[in-house]
Amino acid sequence: MLVSVVLLVVLVGGVFYGGRMLVGDLFAGPPDFAGEGSGRALVEVLPGDTVRDIGKTLEAAGVVQSSAAFVDAARDEARATSVQPGFYELRKRMRAAAALALLLDPASVVKNPVTIPEGKRLSEQLAILSKASKIPVKQFEAVVKDPSGLGVPDYAENRLEGFVFPATYDVPPNATPESLLTEAVQRFDQAASTVDIEGRAKEVGRSPYEVVIIASMIQAEVPEKDFGKVSRVIYNRLAKDMRLDIDATVNYVVGRPGLDLTEQELRVDSPYNTRRVKGLPPTPINSPGEAALEASLAPESGDWIYYVTVDPKTRETKFTADYDEFLRWKAEYRQNG
């Protein structure tokens, strides 16, 4: 009996000694790199990713040695489940705990914000997005030719001008013209829902599309404090079957901003030239912001028919129903201009 016990101890000792790496592995946990890593690795955390999903992404990118090591590290970090979707700049061959620490560090988030200002026409917006994304503008233009897959409202009749909403967007490394424009159209949908374009358009006697057209002219003409008044002028002129005489529509045709339109430009033959053609232009002339959309649905009360921006520097604008007063203000504008 004693011989058997001694023999068993020797055998166990032999397994431990001869196979100590195997036994050690059982207690060392999953494979994990030892250092803080080096180089650069760009990884994306998707919406809905679990800790295990993130671990698999990191392993596939060569950031951690095993997803199991990342899961183990996450068990010791209460904030592990708060990693946000987005792109992160990490390093190759990192300790799992170090990789998790970077995912929880806001400085690791790859941000490429781009702002589309209010009142930009579509061609200008595409140039802004192209520069931010480093995608050739021709690729954006190709998408614009058929925007049916971007989620444009039915009442826009598959036209994109006016529906790329002015806002600040993040341009991820995997951005495409379709993804960027779709997000911008979705932001328009949010604003349109907030002001209830489709529900309130009938109140002003216009279609939802006409409301966006009016909002685009309001956006182009004056500062926000005067949006409601310009809106009223537009509706008053439409009711009186007068030409709108809005220079911003001519700017749209000739392709340049500014108040210094030449006589030749003001006579340009185009359905957008509201100096010559009655009614609204065929499409929006830019993408209006939410304040202009609201003003197009809620014009201020007044009998104004005319307005003049008397000071180009301050954009001070005066409103009147009297033609003689309008002429005096035009003279004031010339003096200031």
C-alpha positions in Angstrom: 0.0 0.0 0.0 2.8 2.4 0.9 4.6 1.6 -2.3 1.5 2.5 -4.3 1.1 5.8 -2.6 4.7 6.7 -3.2 4.4 5.7 -6.8 1.3 7.9 -7.2 3.1 10.9 -5.7 6.0 10.4 -8.1 3.7 10.2 -11.1 1.9 13.3 -10.1 5.1 15.1 -9.5 6.3 13.9 -12.9 3.2 15.3 -14.6 3.6 18.6 -12.9 7.3 18.8 -13.6 7.3 17.4 -17.1 4.0 19.1 -18.1 4.2 22.3 -16.1 3.3 24.5 -19.1 0.1 22.6 -19.5 -0.8 23.0 -15.9 0.3 26.6 -15.9 -1.9 27.4 -18.8 -4.9 26.2 -16.9 -4.3 28.9 -14.2 -2.9 31.7 -16.4 -6.2 32.5 -18.2 -6.7 33.2 -21.9 -3.8 34.4 -24.1 -3.1 38.1 -23.7 -0.4 40.4 -25.0 1.9 41.8 -22.3 2.5 45.3 -23.5 0.8 48.6 -24.3 1.0 47.9 -28.0 2.4 49.8 -30.9 1.4 51.1 -34.3 -2.2 52.1 -35.2 -5.4 50.1 -35.4 -8.7 51.6 -36.4 -11.7 49.6 -35.0 -15.4 50.2 -35.1 -17.8 49.4 -32.3 -21.2 48.9 -33.8 -24.6 49.8 -32.1 -25.7 46.9 -30.0 -22.3 45.3 -29.7 -21.7 43.3 -26.5 -18.4 43.0 -24.6 -17.8 39.7 -26.4 -18.6 41.2 -29.8 -16.1 44.0 -29.1 -13.5 41.4 -28.0 -13.9 39.6 -31.3 -13.5 42.8 -33.3 -10.3 43.6 -31.4 -8.9 40.1 -31.9 -9.6 40.2 -35.6 -7.9 43.6 -35.8 -4.8 42.3 -34.0 -5.4 44.7 -31.0 -5.8 41.9 -28.4 -4.4 38.4 -28.5 -7.8 36.8 -27.7 -11.4 38.0 -27.3 -11.5 35.9 -24.1 -8.8 38.1 -22.6 -10.8 41.2 -23.3 -13.9 39.6 -21.8 -11.9 38.8 -18.6 -10.6 42.4 -18.5 -14.1 43.7 -18.8 -15.2 41.7 -15.8 -12.9 43.9 -13.7 -14.1 47.2 -15.1 -17.6 48.4 -14.1 -17.7 50.8 -17.1 -17.0 48.1 -19.7 -20.6 48.0 -20.9 -20.7 51.8 -21.5 -18.4 51.7 -24.6 -20.2 53.8 -27.2 -20.6 52.9 -30.9 -18.1 54.6 -33.2 -14.6 54.4 -34.5 -11.6 54.2 -32.1 -7.9 54.6 -32.7 -6.1 51.9 -30.8 -2.7 50.1 -31.1 -1.7 46.6 -32.2 -0.8 43.9 -29.7 -2.2 45.5 -26.6 -2.9 44.1 -23.2 -6.7 43.5 -23.1 -7.0 45.8 -20.1 -5.1 48.5 -21.8 -7.3 48.2 -24.9 -10.4 48.5 -22.8 -9.0 51.6 -21.1 -8.5 53.3 -24.5 -12.1 52.4 -25.5 -13.3 54.2 -22.4 -11.1 57.2 -23.1 -12.9 59.9 -25.2 -9.6 60.9 -26.7 -9.5 57.6 -28.6 -12.8 58.3 -30.4 -12.1 59.2 -34.1 -14.0 62.4 -34.8 -14.3 64.1 -38.1 -17.1 66.7 -37.7 -18.3 68.7 -40.6 -20.8 71.5 -40.4 -23.2 72.3 -43.2 -24.4 75.9 -42.6 -28.0 77.0 -43.2 -28.8 78.4 -46.6 -26.3 76.5 -48.7 -27.4 75.2 -52.1 -27.0 71.5 -52.9 -23.8 72.0 -55.0 -22.2 73.8 -52.1 -23.3 71.1 -49.7 -21.8 68.4 -51.8 -18.5 70.3 -52.0 -18.4 70.5 -48.2 -19.1 66.8 -47.7 -16.6 65.9 -50.4 -13.8 67.9 -48.7 -14.6 66.4 -45.2 -14.8 62.8 -46.5 -12.1 63.0 -49.1 -14.6 61.4 -51.5 -14.6 63.0 -55.0 -17.5 65.3 -55.5 -18.4 63.4 -58.7 -19.4 60.4 -56.6 -21.8 62.6 -54.6 -23.2 64.1 -57.9 -23.8 60.5 -59.2 -25.9 59.7 -56.1 -27.9 63.0 -56.5 -29.0 62.1 -60.0 -31.2 59.4 -58.4 -31.8 60.1 -54.7 -34.6 57.6 -54.4 -32.6 55.5 -52.0 -31.9 58.4 -49.6 -35.3 58.6 -47.9 -36.3 61.9 -49.4 -40.0 62.7 -48.6 -42.6 61.7 -51.2 -43.6 65.3 -51.7 -40.1 66.2 -52.8 -40.8 64.1 -56.0 -37.3 62.6 -55.9 -35.5 66.0 -55.8 -32.7 66.6 -53.2 -32.3 70.4 -53.3 -33.6 71.7 -49.9 -33.5 68.4 -48.1 -29.9 68.0 -47.1 -30.4 69.5 -43.6 -28.0 72.1 -42.3 -26.3 70.6 -39.2 -23.0 69.3 -37.8 -22.3 65.7 -38.8 -19.6 63.2 -38.0 -17.8 61.8 -41.1 -16.7 58.3 -40.2 -13.7 56.6 -42.0 -16.1 54.3 -43.8 -18.5 57.1 -45.0 -20.0 56.9 -48.4 -21.9 59.5 -50.3 -25.1 57.5 -49.7 -24.5 57.2 -46.0 -23.7 60.9 -45.5 -26.6 62.1 -47.6 -29.1 59.7 -46.0 -28.2 60.9 -42.6 -28.7 64.5 -43.7 -32.1 63.7 -45.2 -33.0 61.9 -41.9 -32.1 65.1 -40.1 -34.5 67.0 -42.4 -37.2 64.5 -41.6 -36.7 65.2 -37.9 -36.9 69.0 -38.3 -39.9 68.6 -40.7 -41.6 66.4 -38.0 -40.8 68.9 -35.3 -42.5 71.8 -37.1 -45.2 69.5 -38.6 -44.8 70.6 -42.2 -47.2 68.0 -43.6 -49.9 68.8 -41.0 -49.6 72.6 -41.1 -49.1 73.2 -44.8 -52.8 73.4 -45.4 -53.1 76.2 -42.8 -51.1 78.5 -45.1 -52.7 77.2 -48.3 -49.6 75.5 -49.6 -48.3 72.0 -50.2 -45.5 70.7 -48.0 -43.0 71.1 -50.9 -44.1 74.8 -51.4 -43.5 75.4 -47.7 -39.9 74.2 -48.1 -39.4 76.4 -51.2 -40.7 79.4 -49.2 -38.5 78.6 -46.3 -35.5 78.5 -48.6 -36.2 82.0 -49.8 -36.7 83.2 -46.3 -33.4 81.6 -45.2 -31.5 83.4 -48.0 -32.9 86.9 -47.6 -32.6 88.1 -44.1 -31.3 87.3 -40.5 -33.4 85.0 -38.4 -35.0 87.9 -36.5 -36.8 89.0 -39.7 -37.8 85.5 -40.9 -41.5 86.0 -39.9 -41.8 89.3 -41.7 -40.2 88.1 -44.9 -42.5 85.1 -44.8 -45.5 87.5 -44.5 -44.3 89.6 -47.5 -44.0 86.4 -49.6 -47.6 85.3 -48.7 -49.0 88.8 -49.2 -47.4 89.0 -52.7 -48.6 85.6 -53.6 -52.1 86.6 -52.5 -52.0 89.7 -54.6 -50.7 87.8 -57.7 -47.5 90.0 -57.6 -44.1 88.9 -58.6 -42.0 88.0 -55.6 -39.0 90.0 -56.8 -36.6 88.1 -54.5 -33.0 88.6 -55.5 -31.9 85.3 -53.8 -33.7 83.3 -56.5 -31.7 85.2 -59.2 -28.5 84.5 -57.1 -29.5 80.8 -57.4 -29.7 81.0 -61.2 -26.4 83.0 -61.7 -24.6 80.8 -59.2 -23.2 83.5 -56.9 -24.3 85.2 -53.7 -24.5 88.9 -53.0 -26.7 91.9 -53.2 -24.8 93.4 -56.2 -26.6 91.8 -59.0 -26.2 93.4 -62.4 -29.1 94.5 -64.6 -28.2 91.8 -67.0 -28.3 89.2 -64.2 -31.6 90.5 -63.0 -33.1 89.9 -66.4 -31.9 86.3 -66.7 -34.4 84.1 -68.5 -35.2 81.4 -65.9 -38.2 80.0 -64.0 -36.2 80.8 -60.9 -36.1 84.5 -61.7 -38.9 85.8 -59.5 -38.1 89.3 -60.9 -39.7 88.2 -64.2 -41.9 85.2 -63.4 -44.8 85.2 -61.0 -45.2 82.6 -58.3 -42.7 80.3 -56.5 -39.6 79.0 -58.1 -39.7 75.3 -59.2 -37.6 74.0 -56.3 -36.0 75.2 -53.1 -33.0 77.4 -53.7 -31.1 76.1 -50.7 -31.5 74.0 -47.6 -33.3 76.0 -44.9 -32.9 75.5 -41.2 -35.7 74.7 -38.7 -36.3 78.4 -37.9 -36.9 79.2 -41.5 -39.2 76.2 -41.9 -41.2 77.3 -38.9 -41.4 80.9 -40.3 -42.8 79.6 -43.6 -45.6 78.0 -41.6 -46.2 80.9 -39.3 -45.7 84.3 -41.0 -46.0 87.4 -38.8 -49.1 89.5 -39.0 -48.7 92.6 -41.2 -49.6 94.2 -44.5 -46.0 94.5 -45.7 -45.4 94.2 -49.5 -41.9 95.5 -49.7 -38.6 95.2 -47.8 -35.1 96.5 -48.3 -31.9 95.5 -46.6 -30.8 99.1 -46.1 -27.4 98.2 -44.6 -25.4 95.4 -46.3 -23.0 95.2 -43.3 -25.5 94.9 -40.5 -28.2 93.4 -42.7 -30.7 95.8 -41.2 -34.0 95.3 -43.1 -37.0 97.6 -43.2 -40.5 96.6 -44.2 -43.4 98.6 -45.6 -46.7 98.5 -47.5 -46.0 101.9 -49.0 -44.2 102.0 -52.4 -42.8 105.5 -52.0 -41.3 104.5 -48.6 -39.8 101.5 -50.3 -38.1 103.8 -52.9 -36.7 106.0 -50.2 -35.2 102.9 -48.5 -33.7 101.7 -51.8 -31.9 105.0 -52.0 -30.7 104.5 -48.4 -29.4 101.1 -49.5 -27.5 102.7 -52.4 -25.9 105.2 -50.0 -24.8 102.5 -47.6 -23.8 100.1 -50.3 
